[in-house]
Amino acid sequence: MAKHPFLGGRDLTRIAEADSVAVIGLGRFGRALALELMANGTEVLGIDTSEDIVQDLNGKLTHVVMADTTKEEVLRQLSVPEFDRVVVAIGSDVQASILTTSLLLR
């Protein structure tokens, strides 16, 4: 099993197989969605490019990482393609949102 450097070597394959959702972009909408999913028993991988947001949500989500999801290798390392459900909630950077969505659809 691949270990993920973003998560201190932990493996995300297990979370991807469970009732889980990856939420990319943890601004107002993504954060509210991720916290609501957690409150309803769903495991959540939260991803954002802001260190402050990631630090604030640390311990509130199953996993939360700071990463650039416009890079295909990053998505692979985080096992995002293995998730049944992924929400792209990048609102402030339309180009990053489109590129991330495009990579996920491959």
All heavy atoms as an XYZ file, in Angstrom:
795
protein
N       0.830     -1.176      0.000
C       0.000      0.000      0.000
C       0.877      1.242      0.000
O       1.871      1.303      0.706
C      -0.893      0.022      1.223
C      -1.877     -1.085      1.252
S      -3.281     -0.547      2.200
C      -4.147     -2.073      2.263
N       0.471      2.228     -0.748
C       1.250      3.451     -0.866
C       1.052      4.321      0.365
O      -0.046      4.492      0.854
C       0.834      4.218     -2.111
N       2.162      4.862      0.852
C       2.114      5.797      1.966
C       2.109      7.198      1.398
O       2.761      7.484      0.408
C       3.326      5.604      2.884
C       3.390      4.213      3.495
C       2.210      3.929      4.376
C       2.313      2.537      4.980
N       1.137      2.112      5.653
N       1.400      8.085      2.023
C       1.207      9.425      1.501
C       2.002     10.443      2.303
O       1.738     10.632      3.491
C      -0.277      9.761      1.495
C      -1.054      8.774      0.687
N      -1.059      8.805     -0.679
C      -1.785      7.695      1.050
C      -1.788      7.792     -1.125
N      -2.226      7.111     -0.107
N       2.966     11.120      1.647
C       3.808     12.070      2.363
C       3.016     13.233      2.959
O       3.416     13.805      3.954
C       4.784     12.562      1.290
C       4.130     12.273     -0.008
C       3.264     11.075      0.231
N       1.878     13.583      2.379
C       1.074     14.694      2.893
C       0.473     14.369      4.253
O       0.104     15.245      5.003
C      -0.059     15.049      1.921
C       0.424     15.517      0.590
C       0.384     14.677     -0.506
C       0.940     16.789      0.429
C       0.822     15.101     -1.737
C       1.390     17.226     -0.802
C       1.335     16.381     -1.882
N       0.338     13.100      4.559
C      -0.317     12.677      5.806
C       0.659     11.959      6.726
O       0.272     11.074      7.475
C      -1.506     11.777      5.489
C      -2.627     12.454      4.709
C      -3.644     11.443      4.260
C      -3.275     13.521      5.557
N       1.905     12.313      6.663
C       2.882     11.704      7.547
C       3.050     10.218      7.320
O       3.312      9.475      8.244
N       2.887      9.772      6.082
C       3.082      8.370      5.755
C       1.859      7.491      5.949
O       1.911      6.293      5.723
N       0.740      8.064      6.361
C      -0.474      7.260      6.540
C      -1.075      6.891      5.189
O      -0.890      7.577      4.210
C      -1.501      8.014      7.377
C      -1.072      8.106      8.835
C      -2.060      8.855      9.643
N      -1.780     10.281      9.414
C      -2.532     11.251      9.838
N      -3.632     11.004     10.490
N      -2.204     12.509      9.612
N      -1.828      5.803      5.171
C      -2.420      5.297      3.932
C      -3.881      5.718      3.832
O      -4.652      5.528      4.761
C      -2.312      3.768      3.911
C      -2.801      3.179      2.615
O      -2.765      3.877      1.588
O      -3.212      2.008      2.635
N      -4.269      6.296      2.691
C      -5.646      6.756      2.505
C      -6.518      5.741      1.786
O      -7.704      5.976      1.613
C      -5.660      8.065      1.707
C      -5.284      9.291      2.497
C      -5.284     10.512      1.596
C      -6.218      9.506      3.650
N      -5.979      4.614      1.376
C      -6.769      3.627      0.653
C      -7.952      3.174      1.497
O      -9.063      3.038      1.013
C      -5.899      2.427      0.258
O      -4.775      2.906     -0.457
C      -6.676      1.457     -0.604
N      -7.726      2.985      2.788
C      -8.794      2.537      3.686
C      -9.930      3.541      3.756
O     -11.093      3.190      3.647
C      -8.245      2.293      5.090
C      -9.292      1.782      6.067
C      -8.807      1.843      7.505
N      -8.459      3.187      7.925
C      -9.347      4.136      8.253
N     -10.625      3.884      8.173
N      -8.946      5.330      8.638
N      -9.616      4.811      3.914
C     -10.679      5.821      3.993
C     -11.414      5.929      2.663
O     -12.615      6.134      2.627
C     -10.156      7.193      4.452
C     -11.318      8.181      4.617
C      -9.131      7.748      3.544
C     -10.932      9.539      5.123
N     -10.712      5.765      1.557
C     -11.357      5.853      0.242
C     -12.360      4.725      0.043
O     -13.314      4.868     -0.704
C     -10.307      5.838     -0.867
N     -12.160      3.595      0.715
C     -13.054      2.457      0.568
C     -14.273      2.552      1.492
O     -15.261      1.897      1.283
C     -12.293      1.162      0.859
C     -11.226      0.877     -0.183
C     -10.339     -0.289      0.197
O     -10.447     -0.794      1.329
O      -9.528     -0.685     -0.647
N     -14.183      3.370      2.525
C     -15.280      3.502      3.480
C     -16.317      4.493      2.952
O     -16.198      5.003      1.845
C     -14.713      3.984      4.817
N     -17.335      4.741      3.773
C     -18.319      5.780      3.442
C     -17.603      7.109      3.618
O     -17.498      7.624      4.728
C     -19.524      5.683      4.378
C     -20.554      6.761      4.088
O     -20.638      7.200      2.922
O     -21.255      7.161      5.026
N     -17.053      7.624      2.523
C     -16.191      8.784      2.640
C     -16.329      9.719      1.445
O     -16.778      9.314      0.373
C     -14.741      8.335      2.767
O     -14.374      7.584      1.631
N     -15.935     10.949      1.677
C     -15.991     11.980      0.649
C     -14.712     12.798      0.724
O     -14.250     13.122      1.819
C     -17.202     12.920      0.864
C     -17.222     14.037     -0.164
C     -18.507     12.142      0.832
N     -14.149     13.124     -0.429
C     -13.037     14.068     -0.478
C     -13.635     15.428     -0.834
O     -14.399     15.537     -1.785
C     -12.013     13.651     -1.523
N     -13.315     16.431     -0.045
C     -13.781     17.792     -0.305
C     -12.555     18.635     -0.638
O     -11.661     18.795      0.193
C     -14.538     18.388      0.901
C     -14.972     19.821      0.600
C     -15.750     17.525      1.258
N     -12.517     19.129     -1.862
C     -11.383     19.931     -2.325
C     -11.812     21.390     -2.332
O     -12.722     21.780     -3.060
C     -10.942     19.487     -3.730
C     -10.540     18.008     -3.711
C      -9.803     20.364     -4.233
C     -10.252     17.421     -5.078
N     -11.155     22.169     -1.511
C     -11.517     23.572     -1.335
C     -12.326     23.711     -0.057
O     -13.454     23.235      0.026
N     -11.725     24.298      0.959
C     -12.363     24.366      2.271
C     -12.698     25.803      2.667
O     -12.530     26.204      3.813
C     -11.463     23.697      3.317
C     -11.209     22.210      3.068
C     -10.125     21.688      3.994
C     -12.492     21.406      3.213
N     -13.178     26.558      1.694
C     -13.665     27.911      1.973
C     -15.013     27.810      2.669
O     -15.333     26.796      3.297
N     -15.820     28.816      2.542
C     -17.108     28.857      3.254
C     -17.979     27.630      2.937
O     -18.458     26.944      3.831
C     -17.849     30.130      2.886
C     -19.010     30.411      3.802
C     -19.720     31.695      3.472
N     -18.771     32.770      3.264
C     -19.067     33.908      2.667
N     -20.279     34.115      2.211
N     -18.165     34.849      2.524
N     -18.187     27.333      1.635
C     -19.036     26.208      1.253
C     -18.384     24.869      1.582
O     -18.995     23.991      2.201
C     -19.377     26.270     -0.235
C     -20.080     25.040     -0.734
C     -21.399     24.793     -0.380
C     -19.421     24.121     -1.538
C     -22.050     23.640     -0.822
C     -20.068     22.973     -1.977
C     -21.382     22.733     -1.622
N     -17.129     24.672      1.152
C     -16.448     23.402      1.369
C     -16.311     23.052      2.835
O     -16.503     21.907      3.237
N     -15.997     24.057      3.647
C     -15.866     23.844      5.092
C     -17.204     23.422      5.698
O     -17.278     22.447      6.450
C     -15.374     25.125      5.749
C     -15.302     25.069      7.254
C     -15.030     26.462      7.822
N     -14.950     26.421      9.255
C     -13.826     26.273      9.944
N     -12.677     26.170      9.312
N     -13.836     26.240     11.258
N     -18.275     24.156      5.365
C     -19.598     23.830      5.909
C     -20.028     22.428      5.491
O     -20.547     21.654      6.306
C     -20.625     24.866      5.450
N     -19.785     22.085      4.234
C     -20.138     20.759      3.743
C     -19.340     19.681      4.464
O     -19.906     18.681      4.935
C     -19.891     20.665      2.242
C     -20.110     19.285      1.620
C     -21.579     18.877      1.707
C     -19.623     19.274      0.185
N     -18.032     19.869      4.572
C     -17.177     18.874      5.221
C     -17.581     18.655      6.675
O     -17.656     17.516      7.142
C     -15.711     19.314      5.130
N     -17.850     19.726      7.392
C     -18.253     19.599      8.799
C     -19.623     18.940      8.934
O     -19.843     18.136      9.854
C     -18.231     20.970      9.478
C     -16.839     21.578      9.662
C     -16.934     23.017     10.155
C     -15.969     20.734     10.584
N     -20.528     19.246      8.029
C     -21.855     18.607      8.053
C     -21.736     17.109      7.752
O     -22.401     16.287      8.394
C     -22.786     19.291      7.050
C     -24.211     18.793      7.087
C     -24.961     19.139      8.370
O     -24.596     20.121      9.037
O     -25.911     18.400      8.701
N     -20.915     16.757      6.790
C     -20.700     15.339      6.479
C     -20.117     14.606      7.688
O     -20.545     13.498      8.017
C     -19.775     15.191      5.261
C     -20.378     15.563      3.911
C     -19.286     15.693      2.852
C     -21.419     14.534      3.490
N     -19.144     15.227      8.355
C     -18.553     14.619      9.551
C     -19.613     14.432     10.641
O     -19.655     13.392     11.288
C     -17.412     15.497     10.087
C     -16.131     15.422      9.298
S     -15.281     13.833      9.406
C     -14.882     13.750     11.145
N     -20.473     15.426     10.817
C     -21.527     15.351     11.842
C     -22.497     14.211     11.560
O     -23.127     13.694     12.477
C     -22.269     16.684     11.918
N     -22.587     13.819     10.294
C     -23.482     12.727      9.903
C     -22.766     11.392      9.748
O     -23.295     10.474      9.140
C     -24.226     13.101      8.621
C     -25.301     14.124      8.883
O     -26.243     13.857      9.616
N     -25.148     15.306      8.321
N     -21.539     11.299     10.249
C     -20.828     10.028     10.286
C     -20.034      9.668      9.048
O     -19.574      8.539      8.921
N     -19.863     10.593      8.133
C     -19.088     10.337      6.929
C     -17.634     10.687      7.181
O     -17.344     11.704      7.810
C     -19.619     11.189      5.750
O     -20.996     10.872      5.554
C     -18.856     10.926      4.477
N     -16.730      9.846      6.711
C     -15.309     10.173      6.799
C     -14.984     11.179      5.712
O     -15.434     11.031      4.575
C     -14.459      8.915      6.653
C     -14.645      7.950      7.814
C     -13.596      6.872      7.846
O     -12.415      7.180      7.633
O     -13.968      5.723      8.075
N     -14.218     12.208      6.065
C     -13.949     13.297      5.130
C     -12.446     13.546      5.012
O     -11.758     13.707      6.013
C     -14.643     14.605      5.580
C     -14.289     15.755      4.647
C     -16.152     14.418      5.645
N     -11.990     13.580      3.760
C     -10.648     14.061      3.450
C     -10.828     15.477      2.938
O     -11.451     15.695      1.902
C      -9.978     13.197      2.368
C      -8.704     13.796      1.743
C      -7.613     13.982      2.791
C      -8.225     12.928      0.592
N     -10.338     16.453      3.675
C     -10.409     17.848      3.260
C      -9.082     18.285      2.686
O      -8.029     17.971      3.252
N      -9.125     19.000      1.563
C      -7.896     19.457      0.905
C      -8.035     20.938      0.592
O      -9.051     21.370      0.036
C      -7.641     18.689     -0.408
C      -7.656     17.179     -0.175
C      -6.330     19.132     -1.047
C      -7.664     16.345     -1.454
N      -7.012     21.702      0.931
C      -7.003     23.131      0.621
C      -5.558     23.581      0.456
O      -4.636     22.906      0.915
C      -7.679     23.937      1.734
C      -8.153     25.296      1.262
O      -7.328     26.232      1.231
O      -9.335     25.412      0.892
N      -5.370     24.725     -0.188
C      -4.015     25.264     -0.385
C      -3.614     26.214      0.737
O      -2.463     26.611      0.807
C      -3.907     26.020     -1.728
O      -4.896     27.053     -1.764
C      -4.092     25.072     -2.906
N      -4.544     26.549      1.620
C      -4.258     27.485      2.705
C      -3.836     26.752      3.976
O      -4.599     25.955      4.538
C      -5.492     28.337      3.007
O      -5.321     29.049      4.214
N      -2.644     27.064      4.451
C      -2.149     26.448      5.680
C      -3.030     26.820      6.873
O      -3.292     25.992      7.744
C      -0.704     26.871      5.936
C      -0.088     26.205      7.141
C       1.371     26.559      7.336
O       1.945     27.289      6.513
O       1.936     26.085      8.342
N      -3.509     28.058      6.912
C      -4.363     28.499      8.022
C      -5.661     27.698      8.087
O      -6.096     27.289      9.170
C      -4.687     29.988      7.898
C      -3.475     30.876      8.130
O      -2.503     30.414      8.777
O      -3.495     32.028      7.668
N      -6.272     27.479      6.932
C      -7.523     26.704      6.890
C      -7.272     25.270      7.316
O      -8.033     24.694      8.104
C      -8.153     26.767      5.483
C      -8.694     28.176      5.219
C      -9.248     25.718      5.320
C      -9.179     28.411      3.804
N      -6.197     24.676      6.811
C      -5.865     23.291      7.159
C      -5.607     23.170      8.659
O      -6.111     22.245      9.310
C      -4.657     22.799      6.323
C      -4.129     21.483      6.846
C      -5.054     22.677      4.856
N      -4.866     24.116      9.228
C      -4.592     24.088     10.674
C      -5.884     24.220     11.478
O      -6.071     23.537     12.482
C      -3.626     25.218     11.051
C      -2.212     24.998     10.580
C      -1.529     23.841     11.283
O      -1.865     23.490     12.411
N      -0.576     23.218     10.603
N      -6.775     25.103     11.030
C      -8.029     25.325     11.737
C      -8.922     24.087     11.740
O      -9.620     23.827     12.715
C      -8.778     26.509     11.107
C     -10.011     26.879     11.897
O      -9.912     27.032     13.136
O     -11.087     27.009     11.278
N      -8.898     23.318     10.651
C      -9.756     22.134     10.544
C      -9.073     20.850     11.023
O      -9.707     19.797     11.066
C     -10.248     21.965      9.105
C     -11.280     23.008      8.678
C     -11.566     22.904      7.186
C     -12.557     22.869      9.486
N      -7.817     20.932     11.397
C      -7.097     19.770     11.900
C      -7.800     19.254     13.163
O      -8.046     19.998     14.095
C      -5.642     20.130     12.204
C      -4.815     18.909     12.508
O      -5.129     17.806     12.089
N      -3.737     19.101     13.242
N      -8.156     17.991     13.151
C      -8.866     17.387     14.272
C     -10.378     17.456     14.140
O     -11.097     16.793     14.882
N     -10.874     18.264     13.199
C     -12.316     18.383     12.983
C     -12.788     17.512     11.827
O     -13.967     17.211     11.717
C     -12.700     19.835     12.724
C     -12.413     20.748     13.906
C     -12.699     22.188     13.582
C     -12.297     23.078     14.750
N     -12.342     24.493     14.409
N     -11.850     17.132     10.943
C     -12.141     16.242      9.814
C     -11.323     14.972      9.994
O     -10.317     14.964     10.703
C     -11.786     16.913      8.485
C     -12.457     18.250      8.175
C     -11.982     18.781      6.830
C     -13.971     18.123      8.206
N     -11.713     13.912      9.308
C     -10.975     12.659      9.408
C      -9.513     12.882      9.029
O      -8.602     12.481      9.751
C     -11.591     11.588      8.479
O     -12.990     11.524      8.723
C     -10.950     10.238      8.709
N      -9.299     13.530      7.893
C      -7.963     13.932      7.444
C      -8.098     15.286      6.774
O      -9.091     15.537      6.082
C      -7.383     12.954      6.415
C      -7.153     11.578      6.946
N      -6.177     11.273      7.862
C      -7.784     10.412      6.681
C      -6.220      9.985      8.139
N      -7.194      9.434      7.434
N      -7.119     16.130      6.954
C      -7.099     17.415      6.263
C      -5.658     17.699      5.859
O      -4.732     17.493      6.644
C      -7.708     18.558      7.122
C      -6.936     18.785      8.395
C      -7.843     19.831      6.323
N      -5.468     18.076      4.593
C      -4.120     18.296      4.079
C      -4.053     19.571      3.253
O      -5.042     20.011      2.677
C      -3.635     17.118      3.206
C      -3.530     15.848      3.999
C      -4.533     16.914      2.010
N      -2.853     20.130      3.231
C      -2.586     21.268      2.363
C      -1.935     20.719      1.106
O      -0.887     20.071      1.173
C      -1.639     22.255      3.053
C      -1.453     23.535      2.266
S      -0.462     24.738      3.159
C       1.150     24.293      2.550
N      -2.574     20.947     -0.040
C      -2.048     20.408     -1.289
C      -2.610     21.176     -2.473
O      -3.682     21.770     -2.391
C      -2.409     18.923     -1.412
N      -1.867     21.121     -3.576
C      -2.277     21.742     -4.832
C      -2.904     20.670     -5.716
O      -2.203     19.842     -6.300
C      -1.065     22.366     -5.521
C      -1.403     23.030     -6.839
O      -2.583     23.013     -7.262
O      -0.473     23.572     -7.473
N      -4.221     20.674     -5.820
C      -4.935     19.632     -6.550
C      -4.951     19.852     -8.060
O      -5.571     19.074     -8.783
C      -6.382     19.508     -6.051
O      -7.048     20.765     -6.209
C      -6.411     19.070     -4.596
N      -4.254     20.875     -8.537
C      -4.139     21.061     -9.987
C      -3.020     20.197    -10.549
O      -2.784     20.206    -11.747
C      -3.889     22.540    -10.362
O      -2.636     22.957     -9.822
C      -5.023     23.422     -9.864
N      -2.360     19.451     -9.690
C      -1.297     18.538    -10.106
C      -1.799     17.097     -9.991
O      -2.192     16.644     -8.912
C      -0.052     18.757     -9.248
C       0.569     20.127     -9.427
C       1.761     20.277     -8.519
C       2.577     21.502     -8.723
N       1.993     22.741     -8.996
N      -1.781     16.396    -11.103
C      -2.312     15.032    -11.149
C      -1.626     14.105    -10.152
O      -2.276     13.278     -9.511
C      -2.178     14.480    -12.573
C      -2.889     13.177    -12.786
C      -2.935     12.756    -14.244
O      -2.290     13.419    -15.092
O      -3.630     11.770    -14.531
N      -0.317     14.240     -9.997
C       0.435     13.390     -9.077
C      -0.034     13.584     -7.635
O      -0.111     12.626     -6.864
C       1.938     13.664     -9.190
C       2.798     12.813     -8.290
C       2.670     11.310     -8.543
O       2.320     10.904     -9.666
O       2.915     10.539     -7.593
N      -0.367     14.800     -7.265
C      -0.861     15.080     -5.917
C      -2.179     14.354     -5.682
O      -2.377     13.721     -4.647
C      -1.011     16.602     -5.697
C      -1.767     16.898     -4.404
C       0.350     17.278     -5.694
N      -3.082     14.419     -6.650
C      -4.362     13.722     -6.525
C      -4.143     12.218     -6.364
O      -4.816     11.568     -5.553
C      -5.244     14.005     -7.746
C      -5.740     15.439     -7.896
C      -6.420     15.628     -9.246
C      -6.677     15.810     -6.758
N      -3.208     11.680     -7.124
C      -2.911     10.248     -7.031
C      -2.324      9.902     -5.666
O      -2.700      8.900     -5.054
C      -1.952      9.831     -8.142
C      -2.591      8.849     -9.087
C      -1.652      8.261    -10.116
N      -1.688      9.091    -11.308
C      -0.665      9.774    -11.788
N       0.508      9.709    -11.216
N      -0.780     10.501    -12.866
N      -1.381     10.716     -5.190
C      -0.751     10.446     -3.894
C      -1.763     10.476     -2.751
O      -1.608      9.749     -1.769
C       0.370     11.455     -3.622
C       1.597     11.230     -4.458
C       2.657     12.288     -4.205
O       2.385     13.363     -3.684
N       3.881     11.973     -4.581
N      -2.771     11.293     -2.885
C      -3.809     11.389     -1.855
C      -4.949     10.390     -2.069
O      -5.926     10.396     -1.329
C      -4.372     12.813     -1.810
C      -3.405     13.874     -1.313
C      -3.988     15.268     -1.496
C      -3.051     13.630      0.148
N      -4.841      9.542     -3.076
C      -5.850      8.520     -3.406
C      -7.209      9.120     -3.738
O      -8.242      8.450     -3.620
C      -6.007      7.502     -2.270
O      -4.810      6.803     -2.063
N      -7.249     10.364     -4.172
C      -8.521     11.015     -4.491
C      -9.285     10.266     -5.581
O     -10.507     10.113     -5.471
C      -8.312     12.511     -4.842
C      -9.604     13.151     -5.312
C      -7.761     13.261     -3.629
N      -8.630      9.732     -6.622
C      -9.388      8.995     -7.644
C     -10.082      7.734     -7.101
O     -10.996      7.207     -7.723
C      -8.334      8.619     -8.681
C      -7.258      9.635     -8.508
C      -7.237      9.919     -7.034
N      -9.670      7.256     -5.933
C     -10.272      6.066     -5.332
C     -11.582      6.368     -4.605
O     -12.343      5.466     -4.291
C      -9.296      5.413     -4.354
C      -7.946      5.056     -4.955
C      -8.075      4.122     -6.148
O      -8.860      3.161     -6.069
O      -7.385      4.371     -7.150
N     -11.847      7.631     -4.326
C     -13.067      8.006     -3.624
C     -14.258      7.887     -4.569
O     -14.176      8.265     -5.728
C     -12.970      9.444     -3.103
C     -12.128      9.593     -1.862
C     -10.749      9.543     -1.934
C     -12.729      9.789     -0.632
C      -9.971      9.673     -0.806
C     -11.955      9.934      0.510
C     -10.569      9.868      0.421
N     -15.369      7.389     -4.052
C     -16.607      7.326     -4.841
C     -17.184      8.718     -5.049
O     -17.827      8.988     -6.048
C     -17.655      6.464     -4.140
C     -17.314      4.990     -4.217
O     -16.634      4.600     -5.192
O     -17.721      4.246     -3.317
N     -16.973      9.589     -4.065
C     -17.532     10.941     -4.125
C     -16.453     11.971     -3.831
O     -15.736     11.861     -2.834
C     -18.671     11.086     -3.117
C     -19.838     10.164     -3.455
C     -20.832     10.109     -2.359
N     -20.229      9.308     -1.272
C     -20.705      9.246     -0.051
N     -21.761      9.936      0.277
N     -20.133      8.510      0.858
N     -16.363     12.941     -4.709
C     -15.434     14.047     -4.536
C     -16.194     15.332     -4.829
O     -16.879     15.439     -5.844
C     -14.215     13.945     -5.493
C     -13.284     15.134     -5.322
C     -13.470     12.628     -5.286
N     -16.080     16.299     -3.945
C     -16.709     17.599     -4.151
C     -15.585     18.607     -4.412
O     -14.688     18.766     -3.594
C     -17.527     18.044     -2.924
C     -18.100     19.441     -3.140
C     -18.627     17.037     -2.631
N     -15.654     19.253     -5.570
C     -14.705     20.320     -5.871
C     -15.397     21.617     -5.485
O     -16.347     22.050     -6.133
C     -14.288     20.317     -7.357
C     -13.327     21.474     -7.641
C     -13.639     18.982     -7.720
N     -14.917     22.216     -4.406
C     -15.537     23.426     -3.850
C     -14.569     24.602     -3.902
O     -14.578     25.456     -3.026
C     -15.994     23.157     -2.422
N     -13.743     24.620     -4.925
C     -12.800     25.725     -5.095
C     -13.585     26.879     -5.697
O     -14.014     26.812     -6.844
C     -11.634     25.332     -6.025
C     -10.899     24.110     -5.480
C     -10.685     26.516     -6.214
C      -9.890     23.515     -6.453
N     -13.773     27.940     -4.925
C     -14.601     29.032     -5.391
C     -13.834     30.270     -5.804
O     -14.296     31.052     -6.622
N     -12.659     30.452     -5.256
C     -11.929     31.697     -5.496
C     -11.020     31.649     -6.721
O     -10.546     32.681     -7.171
C     -11.101     32.063     -4.262
O     -10.180     31.026     -3.992
N     -10.781     30.470     -7.260
C      -9.871     30.315     -8.403
C     -10.540     29.405     -9.434
O     -10.407     28.184     -9.378
C      -8.543     29.736     -7.933
C      -7.484     29.669     -9.016
O      -7.822     29.815    -10.219
O      -6.303     29.465     -8.673
N     -11.256     30.016    -10.374
C     -12.014     29.243    -11.368
C     -11.094     28.344    -12.186
O     -11.430     27.193    -12.473
C     -12.819     30.182    -12.289
C     -13.500     29.403    -13.388
C     -13.839     30.952    -11.478
N      -9.923     28.834    -12.526
C      -8.979     28.041    -13.313
C      -8.560     26.774    -12.555
O      -8.533     25.684    -13.126
C      -7.752     28.889    -13.653
C      -6.855     28.277    -14.684
C      -5.755     29.247    -15.113
O      -5.519     30.266    -14.472
N      -5.100     28.928    -16.205
N      -8.257     26.897    -11.270
C      -7.881     25.734    -10.455
C      -9.053     24.766    -10.331
O      -8.862     23.543    -10.364
C      -7.413     26.186     -9.079
N     -10.265     25.294    -10.203
C     -11.445     24.450    -10.104
C     -11.655     23.635    -11.369
O     -11.899     22.421    -11.316
C     -12.679     25.321     -9.831
O     -13.828     24.535     -9.736
N     -11.523     24.280    -12.516
C     -11.706     23.590    -13.799
C     -10.610     22.547    -14.011
O     -10.893     21.416    -14.418
C     -11.743     24.605    -14.956
C     -13.018     25.445    -14.867
C     -11.638     23.908    -16.312
C     -13.034     26.650    -15.785
N      -9.360     22.911    -13.713
C      -8.250     21.972    -13.913
C      -8.385     20.771    -12.985
O      -8.213     19.622    -13.410
C      -6.913     22.671    -13.702
C      -5.664     21.839    -13.943
C      -5.680     21.169    -15.306
C      -4.427     22.702    -13.779
N      -8.712     21.008    -11.725
C      -8.890     19.909    -10.778
C     -10.014     18.972    -11.229
O      -9.856     17.746    -11.258
C      -9.195     20.461     -9.373
O      -8.062     21.201     -8.921
C      -9.503     19.340     -8.401
N     -11.137     19.549    -11.628
C     -12.266     18.745    -12.097
C     -11.887     17.939    -13.338
O     -12.223     16.755    -13.447
C     -13.484     19.644    -12.380
O     -13.807     20.374    -11.196
C     -14.680     18.821    -12.831
N     -11.173     18.568    -14.243
C     -10.730     17.888    -15.456
C      -9.827     16.704    -15.141
O      -9.973     15.621    -15.714
C      -9.999     18.888    -16.360
O      -9.444     18.244    -17.468
N      -8.907     16.884    -14.201
C      -8.009     15.791    -13.814
C      -8.785     14.647    -13.172
O      -8.480     13.487    -13.408
C      -6.928     16.312    -12.864
C      -5.880     17.228    -13.470
C      -5.001     17.839    -12.366
C      -5.026     16.487    -14.489
N      -9.773     14.976    -12.383
C     -10.576     13.946    -11.723
C     -11.423     13.151    -12.711
O     -11.657     11.965    -12.509
C     -11.472     14.570    -10.660
C     -10.744     15.100     -9.423
C     -11.698     15.925     -8.564
C     -10.143     13.959     -8.632
N     -11.880     13.807    -13.759
C     -12.705     13.123    -14.748
C     -11.913     12.155    -15.623
O     -12.503     11.264    -16.227
C     -13.431     14.152    -15.628
C     -14.532     14.918    -14.910
C     -15.068     16.033    -15.808
C     -15.647     13.983    -14.494
N     -10.609     12.318    -15.668
C      -9.787     11.372    -16.433
C      -9.878     10.051    -15.781
O      -9.613      9.051    -15.934
C      -8.333     11.836    -16.460
C      -8.085     12.892    -17.455
C      -6.618     13.054    -17.639
N      -6.322     14.428    -17.983
C      -5.121     14.935    -18.047
N      -4.107     14.203    -17.755
N      -4.936     16.172    -18.370
